[in-house]
Structures are given as structure tokens and as C-alpha cells.
Amino acid sequence: MCRYAETPYKVHYVCTRCRRSHKYAWDGAEHLCTSCRRPMTFAGHDFAAPRRLDDSGWRAVAAVLAAGLRYEGFEPCGCGQDPKFRPRTAAQVRARQRVGRRRGLSEAEALAATDPYAG
């Protein structure tokens, strides 16, 4: 049984401009940033925000969310025990984008690759 179906868990919403993340009920409503009052981006169940002063980490978060990826587990509902890989630094993002361009992968496929040089 899905643990997210049994209990109403809150999900993460992110404002990459202000470097803020908040948890709200997953109701489909538009949630506004408490600082800039712009709409926040849905980040998923398994998001862990970098520290506010971590420029590299927030650039990686912005790239992942701009590519349409979310921070979710292996199951589509978020039940997976292990979250999928997402780059944590700007250097990891650049490496995956560079390899993705060489191999003709989409931005999302390149950023989701655990090891961009394998396979």
C-alpha cells in the first residue's frame, strides 16, 4: 500500500530566486513565495534545499526544475525508499549537459543520469 495514499503528506515548493522552500498540501493551488510574492515551483516529495548561501547548489536546483524534473523517489507517487539522482552542484550540471549535448540527449535525460559517462 502506498504510504502517501494513507496520510496527507505535504510537498515541497521552491522559489529559486529568493532561495526559499516551503511545504504545503498538494492541492493544485498556486502557492506564492513569502518574500517576493511570485509563484513557487513544485519540487516534489523528496526535495532537500541547499543552504541559502550555497550558490552552486541553488544553480543546480534551478537547472533541475527548469528541465522539468522533480525530486521524487523511484515510484511515481513518491513511495520509493531511495530518491532518484539529481545533481547537487553546478559542476555536476555542466558535466551532464556537456555529455548530453554530445550524445544527443534531452536536458532532462542528461540531468537525470547518475553517471553521465557510463553507457
Secondary structure as UniProt FT lines:
FT   HELIX           3..6
FT   STRAND          10..15
FT   TURN            16..19
FT   STRAND          20..25
FT   TURN            34..36
FT   STRAND          41..44
FT   TURN            52..53
FT   HELIX           55..66
FT   TURN            67..68
FT   TURN            76..77
FT   HELIX           90..103
FT   HELIX           107..112
FT   TURN            116..117
//
